[in-house]
Amino acid sequence: MLKHSCPILGAIAGFACMGCRIGAGVDTGVDAGPLLPSQESALEIARNSSTIHRAIAEVIQFIGQGLAPNIGGNGPFGGATWPSVIAPDGGFNTPRPSALLAAPIVLAAPANCSVTTQAANGEFALHDDCTLPSGRHVSGTLSSSFGGVCGFNGMQVSIDFTVAPTPGSADLLHLQGTLGLSFQVGRLYASSALDFDAPFGDHTIVDHARDCVVVDLPSRAFAFEGATNHSIDGAIVLLAGAADVQQSMCEPAPYVGRFQIIASASSLQVTFSQPDPATELISVAENDAFNDLQLASGAFPGCAAPRTKLEIDYGACGSCASPPPPPSPPTDH
């Protein structure tokens, strides 16, 4: 029988246990009482979920850089024509002047990224020299379309990407699914329906995520809200729901937000907060057991969270309706 050990529980939206103890590998100055094993696993699930969503945010930023429209010319992604109600500045809200209605959109690959256009089916194949902002390589295929369920104020992108591991780790990530994208001033919104999969020994791990992901470019932060269920060999074993989780791109953990982790016989909550500018607080709750982990703000050199929480309208994410969350596992009564 498969045991839900730390590597298995830590695999939700992460596929790899990122360290089965508090502050593993990082001197964070944690002040905490002892955690129950289930609480420690819940914290690892929350941390690994945020780690994978950081990779998803990078993918969204990467796609945004390539698909952000430029008017005129020819590019490796070919051309398209703006619908009349979509603005050329990326806001997708202001009607275009009639004289520019026929101008093509140039969808250009980011620098140092080889792309092959599959004209027959409209897909673009990204070669393995394509690089995310973190330096991780990404390859695979994508196809895009304007309108659809997002209407004329957004676009849809179907992806099948492999994100190579960071140096010295084994966090290979396979992403497959769709993104509803909206380009706003300083932000990229994506209503995402993505599946992650990876082998784990003799078992198959698949996570199904339905999220709203927002990348805030000026603050170098991202945020997400939604749910991910975690299945092993086709059986759903737990659900991780995220509520307004916000994280700096350079920091390994969120600065605000809440995860609800539901298994067949338990429900735990992990909450990230900043009670004051000098303190980051992580609270882990299970039934009547509560534990707080206190970290000094700025414990990670060269990285600081935004001074104020981002104000985000998740209801309008990606200009599409947020996809329904995946089902949770059965709960014992």
VEXLO-573679 format. One line per 5 residues: number of its first residue (from 1); their letters; for each residue z, y, x of N, C-alpha, C. Coordinates in steps of 0.001 Angstrom, whole numbers, plus 500000, padded with zeros to 6 digits. Example, Ala and Ser with C-alpha at 12.3 -4.5 7.8 and 13.67 -1.06 7.14 Angstrom:
REM VEXLO-573679
1	AS	507800 494310 513190 507800 495500 512300 507800 496700 513200  507080 497750 512850 507140 498940 513670 507870 500030 512900
//
This chain:
REM VEXLO-573679
1	MLKHS	500000 498800 500848 500000 500000 500000 500000 501246 500881  499224 502226 500520 499116 503454 501312 500368 504307 501153  501015 504615 502240 502200 505467 502197 501790 506927 502334  502431 507806 501577 502125 509239 501623 502953 509866 502733  502588 509579 503969 503287 510124 505125 502871 511562 505342
6	CPILG	503462 512208 506340 503120 513611 506590 501636 513817 506820  500934 512961 507647 499500 513191 507811 498739 513102 506506  499144 512204 505591 498430 512094 504323 498719 513298 503446  500000 513626 503253 500326 514774 502414 499792 516052 503018  499846 516147 504345 499351 517348 505005 497855 517471 504952
11	AIAGF	497167 516428 504466 495715 516453 504491 495113 517241 503353  495887 517564 502318 495290 518299 501207 494722 519609 501716  493452 519796 501456 492734 520995 501891 492910 521216 503373  493193 520179 504148 493375 520354 505573 492939 519164 506379  493086 517967 505816 492665 516731 506421 493426 516352 507669
16	ACMGC	494259 517225 508211 494981 516896 509431 496355 517509 509352  497352 516728 509707 498704 517279 509723 498789 518308 510836  499139 519535 510491 499136 520623 511455 500478 520729 512201  501275 519648 512163 502588 519676 512802 503652 519407 511765  504346 518299 511897 505278 517890 510848 506682 518403 511103
21	RIGAG	506803 519625 511505 508101 520274 511633 507894 521766 511489  508939 522479 511193 508826 523905 510951 508508 524624 512249  507482 525481 512185 507125 526275 513349 506538 525460 514473  505887 524323 514156 505375 523448 515194 504424 524191 516110  504708 524159 517411 503816 524740 518392 503882 526243 518498
26	VDTGV	504687 526915 517684 504754 528367 517702 506218 528799 517702  506562 529697 518591 507918 530223 518613 507989 531385 517634  508438 531076 516426 508423 532083 515368 509795 532657 515088  510815 532165 515743 512150 532660 515470 512622 532302 514084  512336 531065 513628 512683 530653 512278 514188 530502 512148
31	DAGPL	514713 531052 511083 516111 530894 510728 516142 530122 509420  516494 528833 509474 516384 528017 508272 517420 526915 508262  517808 526522 507060 518619 525341 506903 517723 524123 506930  518294 522900 506944 517471 521695 506986 516666 521540 505710  515418 521139 505868 514552 520898 504723 514581 519426 504369
36	LPSQE	514540 519135 503072 514348 517770 502635 512942 517320 503029  512724 516021 503261 511376 515562 503637 510298 516010 502658  510582 515966 501359 509587 516390 500378 509307 517882 500477  510346 518689 500796 510158 520131 500956 509330 520419 502201  509591 519683 503274 508821 519879 504501 507355 519530 504281
41	SALEI	507108 518433 503546 505732 518059 503240 505060 519124 502385  505807 519689 501403 505238 520740 500556 504866 521959 501383  505708 522317 502348 505398 523461 503199 504150 523185 504031  504019 521973 504552 502825 521638 505320 501569 521679 504458  501682 521211 503209 500539 521270 502300 500117 522717 502075
46	ARNSS	501101 523592 501844 500784 525003 501623 500134 525606 502860  500687 525327 504028 500122 525883 505262 498712 525363 505513  498494 524068 505294 497177 523506 505536 496161 523991 504523  496594 524196 503291 495696 524766 502288 495255 526164 502701  496197 526970 503207 495823 528316 503643 494912 528264 504860
51	TIHRA	495120 527259 505735 494256 527116 506911 492819 526820 506505  492652 525898 505550 491310 525565 505110 490678 526719 504345  491476 527432 503552 490918 528587 502847 490530 529703 503820  491178 529761 504968 490723 530708 505991 489325 530328 506463  489080 529010 506647 487739 528570 507020 486740 528878 505909
56	IAEVI	487143 528682 504645 486257 529004 503526 485963 530498 503496  486992 531328 503737 486784 532783 503776 485800 533149 504879  485884 532460 506012 484936 532723 507102 483523 532331 506697  483385 531200 506011 482073 530776 505534 481503 531809 504561  482351 532310 503655 481904 533331 502706 481468 534591 503446
61	QFIGQ	482246 535002 504453 481872 536177 505240 480556 535932 505969  480394 534742 506530 479163 534375 507236 477963 534433 506298  478117 533833 505095 477028 533865 504118 476752 535298 503687  477809 536083 503477 477628 537469 503069 476845 538273 504084  477097 538020 505367 476362 538734 506408 474889 538357 506392
66	GLAPN	474590 537090 506058 473201 536658 506036 472485 537015 504756  473229 537013 503636 472586 537257 502355 472696 538694 501886  473558 539493 502558 473651 540899 502172 472260 541504 502248  471763 542039 501148 470353 542401 501081 469988 543643 501893  468853 543563 502499 468231 544704 503160 466862 544893 502518
71	IGGNG	466548 546106 502192 465305 546367 501464 464132 546490 502436  463033 545777 502143 461809 545887 502929 461722 544874 504050  460492 544647 504553 460289 543774 505695 460293 542304 505331  460276 541459 506374 460291 540021 506196 461402 539432 507053  462030 538387 506573 463103 537747 507317 463003 536248 507225
76	PFGGA	463803 535518 508003 463701 534057 508007 464083 533418 506682  464811 534154 505826 465157 533620 504521 464122 533988 503461  463030 534633 503847 462025 535020 502870 462425 536267 502120  461828 536521 500989 462093 537734 500217 462320 537416 498759  462864 538370 498050 463067 538262 496608 462940 539663 496039
81	TWPSV	462972 539788 494748 462858 541089 494107 464121 541396 493346  464621 542647 493519 465839 543050 492823 465622 543054 491314  466512 542436 490525 466526 542728 489094 466811 544213 488889  466327 544767 487814 466337 546213 487647 467734 546805 487548  468763 545985 487232 470094 546546 487072 470954 546363 488304
86	IAPDG	470374 545813 489383 471176 545551 490581 470928 546658 491593  472004 547159 492168 471887 548276 493099 471529 547789 494491  470768 548571 495254 470390 548161 496607 471507 548332 497619  472635 548935 497231 473709 549172 498197 474719 548031 498237  474448 546946 497512 475371 545824 497517 476393 545894 496413
91	GFNTP	476462 546971 495660 477445 547076 494597 477053 546342 493331  475781 546105 493141 475270 545381 491995 475671 546012 490670  475829 547324 490645 476256 547963 489406 475350 549113 488980  474717 549779 489926 473964 550990 489620 472480 550682 489451  471857 551112 488362 470419 550858 488202 469626 551467 489347
96	RPSAL	468601 550734 489767 467753 551209 490849 466746 552229 490331  466332 553171 491163 465219 554032 490781 463977 553191 490519  463223 553563 489505 462088 552740 489105 461063 552589 490217  460968 553574 491133 459965 553500 492192 460261 552379 493173  461502 551821 493168 461874 550809 494140 461983 549417 493528
101	LAAPI	461547 549248 492278 461763 547984 491596 461099 546810 492298  459983 547032 492971 459251 545924 493572 459646 545662 495023  460597 546422 495564 460976 546241 496966 461628 544880 497173  461237 544142 498230 461816 542808 498450 463190 542887 499091  463979 541846 498870 465250 541702 499561 465005 540838 500782
106	VLAAP	465435 541285 501938 465327 540480 503141 466656 539781 503362  466643 538466 503329 467836 537685 503575 467748 537155 504998  468440 537791 505902 468293 537491 507321 469494 536718 507834  469244 535736 508680 470331 534980 509293 471114 535865 510249  472428 535628 510387 473199 536375 511386 472653 536145 512781
111	ANCSV	473040 537010 513710 472561 536900 515086 472945 535542 515682  472111 535071 516585 472354 533821 517306 472518 532631 516360  471712 532608 515320 471777 531516 514342 470353 531093 514009  470019 529866 514352 468684 529361 514081 468614 528831 512652  467564 529230 511947 467414 528863 510544 465996 528357 510310
116	TTQAA	465892 527283 509550 464597 526764 509135 464489 526897 507622  463426 527512 507152 463213 527676 505711 462486 526467 505163  463085 525844 504150 462446 524715 503476 461716 525271 502251  460452 525635 502442 459721 526344 501397 459578 525514 500130  459494 524196 500256 459227 523360 499093 460350 523422 498063
121	NGEFA	461595 523457 498521 462708 523453 497574 463576 524696 497647  463185 525659 498485 463917 526913 498560 465205 526858 499350  465467 525751 500037 466678 525640 500840 466461 526236 502227  467586 526640 502826 467573 527116 504206 468458 526185 505017  467927 525666 506107 468692 524776 506966 469239 525562 508150
126	LHDDC	470553 525547 508318 471212 526228 509425 471443 525228 510549  471018 525583 511744 471186 524703 512885 472596 524841 513450  472945 523957 514393 474334 523920 514853 474683 525014 515858  473758 525970 516078 474123 527120 516916 474690 528272 516088  474769 528092 514771 475335 529128 513903 476854 529148 514062
131	TLPSG	477418 530346 514177 478831 530484 514534 479558 531382 513548  480750 530940 513123 481611 531736 512269 482338 532786 513102  482964 533785 512460 483684 534816 513221 484753 534261 514155  485349 533116 513816 486391 532518 514662 485812 531786 515856  484501 531589 515879 483872 530839 516953 483533 529413 516577
136	RHVSG	483995 528940 515421 483652 527594 514973 482182 527535 514576  481529 526445 514910 480113 526287 514584 479965 525717 513177  478916 526143 512508 478638 525667 511156 477170 525288 511073  476889 524202 510377 475510 523767 510176 475393 523184 508781  474165 523022 508316 473950 522465 506980 472867 523196 506234
141	TLSSS	472920 523159 504923 471887 523769 504099 472513 524673 503046  471731 525668 502622 472144 526522 501506 470910 526951 500742  471124 527241 499474 470065 527814 498643 470706 528857 497757  469980 529907 497447 470551 531019 496685 469635 531393 495533  470256 531976 494512 469489 532475 493373 470240 533637 492757
146	FGGVC	469515 534612 492242 470110 535758 491570 470208 535467 490080  471184 536075 489442 471335 535879 488011 472045 534573 487708  471467 533743 486839 472105 532501 486438 473364 532786 485632  474372 531924 485782 475605 532103 485011 476345 533360 485430  476011 533918 486595 476660 535153 487044 476021 536388 486429
151	GFNGM	474923 536209 485698 474243 537364 485131 473510 538138 486209  473133 539369 485905 472352 540170 486842 473223 540955 487821  474524 540744 487790 475368 541505 488710 475975 540609 489778  475313 539506 490081 475808 538623 491128 474737 537640 491538  475119 536679 492365 474195 535658 492808 474951 534362 493020
156	QVSID	474235 533255 492985 474811 531944 493214 474270 531355 494503  475135 530675 495237 474746 530021 496478 475264 528589 496442  474369 527639 496622 474759 526243 496769 474803 525907 498253  475885 525272 498697 476032 524980 500119 476364 523509 500346  475953 523026 501493 476367 521722 502015 476551 521932 503512
161	FTVAP	477756 522323 503906 478039 522772 505267 479009 521824 505964  478810 521692 507258 479795 521061 508122 480318 522111 509082  481634 522324 509078 482269 523283 509972 482911 522495 511103  482435 522729 512323 482926 521976 513479 484392 522308 513754  485109 521405 514425 486529 521656 514706 486720 522839 515640
166	TPGSA	487903 523438 515549 488298 524415 516553 488557 523677 517849  488393 524326 519012 488584 523642 520297 489953 522982 520388  489961 521727 520823 491212 521021 521014 491821 520430 519768  491111 520482 518631 491661 519936 517392 490638 519021 516742  491029 518434 515623 490157 517504 514920 489927 517933 513484
171	DLLHL	489995 519243 513234 489914 519733 511855 488474 519943 511402  487651 518893 511528 486284 518929 511015 486322 519087 509499  485474 519952 508974 485494 520264 507550 484095 520141 506975  483955 519368 505912 482696 519274 505184 482881 519939 503833  482084 520957 503554 482150 521714 502306 480868 521500 501528
176	QGTLG	481006 521188 500260 479841 521025 499401 480164 521590 498029  479269 522405 497493 479502 522973 496174 478769 524274 495989  479301 525121 495101 478628 526368 494758 479578 527548 494874  478998 528696 495185 479714 529962 495251 478994 530971 494367  479762 531666 493527 479216 532816 492823 479640 534053 493592
181	LSFQV	478715 534762 494194 479032 535859 495110 478823 537222 494475  479704 538151 494838 479547 539547 494462 479849 540401 495681  478926 541262 496059 479094 542156 497206 479640 543487 496703  480837 543837 497135 481454 545085 496736 481722 545919 497990  482109 547156 497806 482362 548022 498958 483556 547483 499737
186	GRLYA	483303 546982 500939 484367 546488 501803 484879 545115 501448  484330 544471 500399 484839 543173 499980 483714 542223 499590  483977 540943 499783 483125 539884 499271 483956 539042 498306  483477 538887 497093 484154 538066 496096 483365 536769 495920  484072 535662 495784 483395 534391 495550 484182 533548 494565
191	SSALD	483530 533195 493469 484067 532208 492553 483571 530860 493054  484470 530030 493592 484036 528857 494334 484411 527561 493631  483492 526636 493627 483725 525263 493180 483276 524376 494329  484225 523973 495163 483910 523272 496403 484647 521947 496485  484002 520984 497128 484622 519701 497441 484713 519561 498949
196	FDAPF	485859 519087 499435 486033 518799 500862 486185 517285 500987  485658 516709 502033 485886 515283 502228 485981 514963 503711  486712 513887 503994 486880 513427 505366 487437 512016 505352  487043 511181 506344 487665 509856 506447 489055 509980 507054  489939 509086 506705 491272 509050 507300 491612 507579 507503
201	GDHTI	491351 507067 508719 491531 505650 508969 490574 504853 508103  491119 503923 507349 490305 503108 506453 490212 503696 505055  490668 504933 504888 490721 505538 503565 489806 506756 503491  489433 507107 502283 488588 508277 502042 489408 509354 501350  489425 510532 501940 490152 511669 501395 489140 512657 500816
206	VDHAR	489326 513040 499579 488457 514034 498941 489340 515055 498225  489087 516318 498475 489785 517399 497779 488765 518178 496954  489142 518511 495728 488276 519282 494836 488972 520621 494565  488356 521703 494994 488966 523031 494855 488158 523886 493896  488868 524609 493050 488259 525571 492128 489030 526874 492307
211	DCVVV	488409 527833 492981 489131 529012 493434 488363 530293 493177  489099 531390 493237 488543 532713 493472 488971 533103 494879  488012 533383 495755 488306 533767 497135 487758 535164 497377  488580 536042 497947 488201 537429 498225 488394 537692 499714  487365 538216 500353 487456 538606 501767 487451 540126 501819
216	DLPSR	488545 540703 502297 488660 542154 502423 488340 542518 503871  487167 543087 504102 486686 543321 505459 487474 544395 506209  487809 545563 505599 488537 546587 506369 489896 546115 506869  490619 545323 506069 491958 544891 506474 491942 543556 507209  490763 542946 507352 490630 541646 508001 491585 540638 507363
221	AFAFE	491595 540625 506048 492459 539725 505290 491629 539032 504223  492168 537926 503720 491529 537251 502607 492603 536850 501605  492166 536539 500400 493088 536166 499332 492417 535104 498478  493237 534290 497820 492657 533284 496935 493653 532901 495855  493082 532386 494777 493863 531937 493643 493093 530811 492974
226	GATNH	493780 529729 492664 493101 528606 492055 493883 527333 492243  493178 526200 492320 493857 524913 492439 492982 523925 493198  493645 523005 493885 492980 521950 494625 493683 520636 494314  492935 519623 493874 493584 518319 493759 493168 517443 494932  494034 516502 495239 493906 515696 496442 493845 514241 496026
231	SIDGA	492765 513572 496396 492620 512170 496026 492432 511312 497265  492969 510118 497206 492835 509138 498271 492219 507888 497662  491070 507500 498199 490344 506340 497692 490102 506453 496188  489794 507660 495730 489436 507884 494340 490590 508133 493397  491832 507992 493874 492996 508212 493020 493614 509569 493328
236	IVLLA	493808 510413 492284 494442 511710 492472 495934 511511 492718  496420 512050 493839 497834 511854 494176 498652 513130 494042  498012 514292 494140 498756 515523 493919 497819 516692 493708  498395 517782 493194 497663 519016 492905 498388 520166 493585  497654 521037 494254 498223 522248 494844 497603 523450 494162
241	GAADV	498400 524175 493380 497932 525378 492721 498360 526605 493507  497454 527549 493702 497736 528761 494471 497671 529971 493561  498647 530879 493695 498690 532097 492899 498778 533301 493819  497699 534091 493870 497651 535350 494624 498155 535176 496056  497569 534203 496771 497911 533981 498178 497062 534919 499038
246	QQSMC	497713 535694 499913 497014 536651 500764 497412 536420 502215  496413 536480 503104 496642 536111 504493 495739 536914 505411  496261 537309 506562 495435 537922 507600 494539 536856 508217  493319 537234 508588 492394 536272 509166 492931 535691 510465  493767 536455 511185 494234 536018 512494 495586 535320 512447
251	EPAPY	496199 535224 511269 497546 534682 511180 497515 533288 510565  498329 532357 511052 498261 530976 510566 498935 530732 509231  499604 531716 508663 500288 531517 507386 500133 532764 506524  500199 532608 505200 500087 533767 504309 501267 534720 504466  501058 535981 504052 502173 536933 504032 502723 537115 502626
256	VGRFQ	501938 536798 501614 502441 536773 500235 501717 535666 499481  502320 535204 498401 501663 534231 497547 502560 533054 497222  502068 532207 496318 502881 531088 495861 502015 529846 495672  502527 528696 496121 501905 527403 495899 502801 526558 495007  502218 525921 494019 502918 524945 493197 502309 523590 493512
261	IIASA	503106 522645 493979 502608 521351 494419 503167 520284 493480  502262 519598 492776 502650 518643 491747 502199 517251 492161  503150 516334 492272 502856 514931 492505 503255 514146 491267  503167 512819 491348 503433 512006 490160 504881 512086 489711  505803 512364 490643 507214 512347 490265 507961 513605 490675
266	SSLQV	507256 514631 491134 507967 515819 491595 507090 517050 491487  507734 518208 491470 507047 519490 491476 507816 520423 492398  507118 520967 493389 507751 521853 494354 507015 523170 494392  507722 524214 494830 507132 525535 494934 507405 526118 496312  506343 526643 496941 506458 527316 498238 506011 528758 498037
271	TFSQP	506888 529699 498343 506610 531121 498127 506673 531867 499443  505626 532651 499725 505569 533499 500918 505777 534944 500477  506601 535688 501213 506851 537078 500840 507265 537871 502073  507302 539194 501901 507763 540122 502943 508836 541012 502325  510104 540601 502379 511156 541411 501761 511340 542772 502409
276	DPATE	510959 542910 503682 510986 544204 504362 509942 544168 505470  509568 545322 506034 508482 545342 507023 508729 544485 508252  509989 544159 508549 510300 543399 509758 510467 541906 509491  510344 541484 508237 510691 540111 507898 509613 539450 507057  509304 538207 507411 508484 537359 506570 509365 536207 506099
281	LISVA	509319 535924 504801 510216 534944 504209 509405 533859 503515  509765 532598 503782 509164 531451 503100 510270 530745 502347  510095 530591 501049 511082 529907 500216 510479 528614 499694  511225 527526 499831 510785 526215 499362 511790 525727 498329  511325 525415 497122 512216 525017 496035 511781 523680 495459
286	ENDAF	512766 522815 495235 512533 521535 494580 513713 521260 493660  513451 521291 492363 514526 521123 491390 515641 522126 491680  516843 521659 492023 517963 522571 492294 518163 522826 493779  517261 522340 494606 517402 522522 496061 516509 523665 496513  517098 524667 497192 516361 525832 497666 516619 526011 499163
291	NDLQL	515569 526321 499907 515704 526625 501327 514816 527810 501672  515342 528708 502495 514593 529872 502955 514337 529759 504446  513108 530088 504840 512730 530149 506248 512400 531601 506554  513116 532174 507496 512937 533594 507800 512271 533747 509159  511178 534507 509194 510436 534757 510420 510406 536250 510690
296	ASGAF	510391 536612 511958 510237 538008 512327 508786 538424 512113  508583 539537 511418 507233 540040 511199 506595 540370 512541  505320 540012 512683 504648 540235 513958 504971 539181 514986  505426 537983 514505 505750 536906 515438 504514 536385 516151  503346 536663 515615 502116 536214 516230 501453 537423 516900
301	PGCAA	501500 537501 518224 501051 538698 518953 499623 539093 518599  499427 540383 518432 498101 540912 518157 497648 540757 516723  498537 540284 515857 498169 540078 514463 499253 540646 513567  498857 541435 512611 499819 542012 511673 499216 542008 510277  500041 541696 509294 499592 541706 507911 499391 543144 507439
306	PRTKL	498534 543361 506427 498403 544708 505866 499751 545246 505417  499914 546548 505515 501199 547171 505166 501531 547014 503693  500521 546985 502856 500751 546820 501422 499917 545648 500913  500393 545031 499871 499681 543927 499254 498363 544407 498674  497310 543604 498823 496011 543963 498281 496031 543878 496758
311	EIDYG	495408 544830 496111 495267 544795 494659 493920 544156 494340  493963 542991 493703 492748 542202 493490 492647 541790 492025  491457 541960 491468 491183 541511 490110 490527 540139 490203  491331 539094 490142 490790 537744 490256 489933 537373 489051  490167 538032 487923 489412 537705 486726 487937 538011 486844
316	ACGSC	487568 538917 487760 486165 539288 487932 485590 538727 489221  486204 537662 489725 485816 537141 491034 484378 536640 491039  483592 537122 491992 482228 536662 492130 481330 537007 490967  481796 537919 490085 481053 538293 488897 480768 537098 488001  481473 535993 488219 481324 534796 487397 482682 534449 486801
321	ASPPP	482665 533688 485723 483921 533177 485200 484521 532212 486207  485819 532303 486430 486466 531389 487362 486347 529965 486828  485971 529010 487694 485827 527631 487207 487181 527056 486823  487216 526133 485856 488499 525547 485460 489084 524742 486607  490411 524714 486720 491029 523969 487813 490830 522470 487643
326	PPSPP	490850 521713 488731 490767 520264 488601 492036 519717 487969  491992 518521 487396 493174 517985 486720 494278 517642 487695  495511 517736 487221 496654 517360 488034 496923 515872 487882  497683 515281 488802 497997 513862 488685 498967 513627 487539  499053 512398 487040 500015 512102 485973 501439 512304 486462
331	TDH	502286 512787 485591 503677 513030 485932 504561 512023 485229  505476 511412 485994 506402 510458 485401 507374 511167 484470  507715 510564 483372 508656 511148 482418 509925 510305 482356
//
